[in-house]
Structure formats: C-alpha cells, structure tokens
Amino acid sequence: MTAIATAQSCANIAFVKYWGRRDDALRLPLNASISMNLDAATTTTTVAFDPALAADEVTIHGAEDGGGAARRVSEHLDRVRALAGIATRARVASRNSFPMGAGIASSASAFAALTAAACAAAGVELDERALSILARQGSGSACRSIPTGFVEWHAADTSAGSYAESIAPPGHWDLRDLIAIVQTAHKTVGSSKGNALVSTSPFAAARLAEAERALPAIRRAILARDFAAFGEETEQEAIRMHAVAMTSRPSLLYWSPETVRLMHAIRAWRDEGLPAYFTIDAGANVHVLCEGAHAGAIGARLRAEPGVGDVIANRPGPGTRLLDGHLF
C-alpha cells in the first residue's frame, strides 16, 4: 500500500543572514539569524512511499530530475527512512510558485515541504522543533520555513541546539516584502558553495561580529514594529554579507547591473520620503521591504524600473502545513 502526504512551505527572507557554517555536514550556522516567511512564494511537495519502486523518483515542475537535486532529495529521504525504520523508496513531486535557484530561498521552502510531507507519509511524528532540526539537515535555511511568521534560527555547536522558532505571528506586523525579479535563471554559484567560501574572506570575522550585534537589534525592532530601525539594520546586514561573498576566494558577485540600479533607486525614494529598504540574498533579485501603507506606491515604482520582469508581493506567511490534495 502506498503512503502519501503533501505539504506546503513558504520561502523566507533573512534579515540577519545565514552565511557560513560551523559544521557542513549538519549545516550548523556560524551565527543565529532572523527571517520572515513569504506568503506568495511557496513550494508544494507530495511524497508517496511505494514498495513497488526500485529507486526514488523526483519530479520538479513536471519534469523528472535525475541530477543533483534528486540526489539531495534522496539523501534527505534517507534521514526520514532512518527515523521510520523503513527502506521503502518514494515518488516525489514538487512545484514552486516562484523562480527556483535565483536567490529567493527556493531550497528553504523545498526542503521544509519535503521534510513535512515525507514524515507524514512515513508515519514519523515530530514536534515543530524536531521538524525544524531535520529540515535544517537538508538545507540550512529550510529550518526557518517550518515555524510561522517571523522566525529566529538559533546557532549552536550541536544539532539539537540549532533549530528555528517563531518570535511573532504573521499578523504581528503588516510588513511587506516586494521581490523585484531581475533574474529568473539559476545562479551560477549556489548558496552551499558560497557558505563554504566564507572563511576565505578577510572580512568574515568582522561581518560575524556585526551579525551577532545586529540580531538582537533587529529582533527588538520587529517586536516594536520600528520600521526605521529595522530597515537600517537589515539593509546594512545584506551589504555586509555580500561584501564577504565579493571578497572570498574565488570572489562571488551575485549582483547584476539591475540589482545595483534598484539599490540606488530605493535609497533615492527613501530620501524623497517614501520609506523602503532593501535586502538581497545570494542572487541578483532585490527584496524591497516596506510597510503595508506604502506597498502600492513602491510596487508601482518597482514595476516601472528598467530590467524588472515581475514583482512578487509578500506579506508575512504561515509555517509549513499539510494539505489534503496531492500533486499526483
């Protein structure tokens, strides 16, 4: 008999970034981070364990994957199989509502959804903390997509101590993340490689110290709904992360000309009295942060900017949840 389950997870945007690991195998981060789930950027994944299968079958957006993505999925399914005490292979289908591999945390939503669906299908019952720890082992930032709303991921030297938990529900603050899409193709250097190069940057230690200083400041700003303090710290943290990437060996330059143009535009809008800040993950696309009252005006300006192909408008999103319908 086939056991099947489907889960949906939001991608997340980190305000304090995950950049650098203290343990590669367990994906333990160098520093704690804070993020927000993105309600319009979701991954839906169905997992079915089937005794008739000789190997795992992975389909992404309707196309069977036999490459690196499928290998990572199978490795993560092995973790679930070990917990369940089974060896049964699985059929996996996954779909995103946003571009994959373009710096919008597609691996976070993908592995969070995979973790929840696989555990449900295999009959593995885990609480939220344990589910977050398991998701982290598939993709570090996936642990942040398990809880709801605004989320903090704790850094630790042990796997049990490094998990994510919600610090505020989605309705706590009408914060918006408008993602200006300037690149839909897969980035040439993935986040995993970028994380591995952090120690080669001469600025790594300084950025780590600043991230640790910024984390409680950003947490306080979120809880107080202090947009100016939040935006200033978040924008500077993004620049520091990319400074480390740019000065690693080899150097990683994720920004495109359109990225830089938007960074200048957002600062100009702010000078004009339109409150907005940017943050950028490991990619060219720009996340524009604003409060709900200004989202319409900022979204209109973004859509008029040269090189912006689309704008994905996000509110704070829910945590990972199981769905009744399946993808096959």
N, C-alpha and C positions, 0 to 999 in steps of 0.2 A: 504494500500500500504506500502511495506517495504522500509525504507530509509536506504541506505547503503553507507559506506565510508571506505577507507583503508588508513592507514598512516604507514610510516616507520621512525624509530628513531635510532640514534646511541647511544650506551653506551658511557659513558665518564669516563675519568680518572682524579681524582682530584690531583692537585699539592699542593694546600693548602686544607687540608681535611675538610669535614663536619663530625664532631664528637662531639655530644652533642647538645641539643636543649634548647631554652629558652621557647618554647611552644610546647608541644607534640601534641596537637590536630591539630594545624595549621602547624606543622613541621617547626617552625621558628628556624634557626640555631643559636648557640652561636656566631659563627664567620662567616665572609664572606669567600668565597672560590673561587679558580680559577681552571678551568679544560680544557680539550681538548676532543672534540668528536672523537670517534674511528670509522673510516670508514669501517672496516671489522667486526665490532661487532654490528650487527643491530637486531632490533625487528620489525617485520611486523605484524600489527594488523588490522583486519576487524571488524567493528561494524555495525550491522543491527538492527534497531528498528522495531519490528514486533508486531502489535496489537494482533496477534493470540497467542502470548506467555503468559503463566501464571507466569513465573519466568525467570530471566536471565539465559542464558546458556553459559558457558565458556569452551572453548576447547583450550588446550595448547599442541602444538606439536601433534595434532591429538587425544589426549586423553581428555575426558571430566573431568573437575575438579569440585569437589563438596566440597572442603575443604577451607582452609584459603585463598588461592589465589583467589578463586571465590568470597569469601566474600569481600575481598578488592576491587576486580573489581566492584562488585555490589554497594559497598559504594561510589566508585568514580563515577560510572554511575549515582547515585542518585544526585551528585553535578551537573552533566550536565543536568539531567532531571529537576532539580530545576531552572536552568538558562533558559531552553527551555520552561518551563511551561507545561511539559508532564509527564505522568505516565507510558508510554509505556515501556515494558520490551525489552531486547536486546539479540541478539545472538552475541557472541564474539569468534573470533578465532585468535590465536596468535602463531607465530613461531620465534625462535631465530636462529641466525647464529653461536652462541657460547654457552658454557655451562651456565646453569642457576644456581643461588644460590651459586656460587663458588667464589664470590668476584670480579666479573667483571662488577658490576653495572647493572645487568640484570633488577632490578626493575626500574632503571632510564630510560632505553630505553623502557621498557614495559609500564610504566605509561605515558611517553611522547607520545608514539604512541597511546595509548588508549585515552588520552585526545584529541589529534588532530582528530582522527577518529570519536570519539563519538560526538564531537562538530560539525564536518562536517555533520555527519549523522542526527543529531538532528536539524540542521539549526541554530546553535549558532555561531555567528560571533564575534571572539575575536582578538584583535591585539596581537603581539608577547609577550608583557609584560603581558597582562591578561592571555594568554595561559600558560605562564611560572608560574604565580601565581597559576593557577588552577592545573597544573601538580604537583606542589610542595605539594599540599594538599594530593595527592595520594601517592607520595614517594618524600621525600625531594630533592634528587639529580636529580629527573626527570626534575626539572625546568631547569637544566643546559643542558639538551639534546634538548631543544626547539630551542635556537639560534644556529647559525653556528660557526664552527671553535673553536677558543679559547674563553672561556666564563668566566665571573665573576658573582657570585651569591652574591647579597647584603644581609647583615644581617640587621634586623630591628625589632622593637618591635611590628610592625603592619603587617598584612598580605599584605596590599597594598604596603608596602615599601620593602618587601623581594621578589625580582624577579631576574632573570638572564638576562644578555645581552652580546652580542659578543663584545670582545675587539680587536679581529683581525680575519680576514677571514682565511679559510683553507690554501690558497695559500701564506699566510704571511711568513711561515717558514716551511722548509722541516724537521720538527721534526717527529721522528718515535717512536711508542710505540710497542715493541715486547713483547707480553704476553707469558711468559713461563708457559704452563699448567702443573701443577704437581698434580692438584686435580680437578676432574670433578663432584664429588658428592656434594650434598647440604651441606653447612657448618652447624654444629650443633647449632650454636648460630647466629641468624640473626643480621643484622646491626641495626634494630629497637631496639632490646634488648640491644645491645652494647651502643647505644646512650643514652638509659635510665639509664645506669650504670655509666656514665662519672663522675657524682658528687661524687661518692664513692671513686674515686682515689685521693690520697693525692697530685698528680702531675697535677690535672686538671687545676688549676689556672695558673700554670707556662706554661703549654702547650698552653693554650688560649692566654696568653700574647705573646708567641713566634709566634703563628699563625698570630696574628694581626701585629706583626713586619715583618714577612716573606711575607705577602701578597703583599705589595707594591714593595718589592724587586723582587718577582717572576714576578709580572706584568711588571716591568721595564725590567727584563731580557728577557721576551718573546718579548716585543716590540722592544728591541735592538738586538734580536737574539743572546744573550750572553749565549752560552751553558754551560760554566763552572759555571757561577754564578747561572744560572737556576738549573742545576743539583745538585749542592751542597745544595742549599736551599730546593729543592724538596725532596732529599733523607733524609735530617735531619728531615723535617716535617713528613715524613712517620714513621720514628723511634719514634718521639715524640708521634704520635697518638697511635702507638702500645704499647708504654710504659704506656700510660693511660689505654688502654684496659687490659694490663697484670696486672696492679695494682688496677683495680676496684674490687669490691666485689659483686658477685664472680669474680675471675680472669678469663679473657678471653685470651686464647692463640690460635691465628689464624694460626701461622706459623707451618709448618711441617719440618722434617729434610731436605727435598729437598729445602724448602724455604731458610733456613739458609745456606745451601751449595751454592745456587746460589748467595746469598748476598756476601759471601766471594769471589766467583769466579768473580763477576762483579768488585769488588774492586781490585782484582788481575789484571784483564785485564786493568783496568784504570792505575794501576801502571806500566804496560807494555807499555803504550802509546796508548791504544785503548779506546777512550773516551765514557764512558757509565755510567749511574747512574740508580738506581732502585727506584721504589716506589711500595707500596703494600697497597691495600685497605683491607677491613675486610674479609680476606680469605688467603689461602696459596699461590695462584698464584702470580707470580712476573712480574711486568711491567718493562721492560728494556727500558730506554729512550736513544736515540742516534739521531744523525743527519743522513740524507739520505746517505751521502758518506760512512758511516761505517755500515749501516744496513745489508748488505750482509755478512760481516765478523762476525758481532755479532750474526746474526741469525744462521749461520753455527755452531758457538761455542755453542749456546744455544741448538740446536738440538742434539749435541753430548754429552750433560751433562746427567749423570745418573738421572733417575726419570722424565725427561721432556718428556711428551707424545706427545705434539704438541706445535707449536709456531704460534700465530696469529699475523700477521704483519699488523700494522695500520699506516695510515697517518692521518693528521687532517681531520675530517669528516664534512659533512654538517649538517645543522639543520634539524628538523623534517619536513617532507614533505608528501603531499598527493599523492597517487598512483592511477593509472587508474584501474589496475587489483585488484581482490578480492580473498580472501582465500576460499570462498565458493560461 
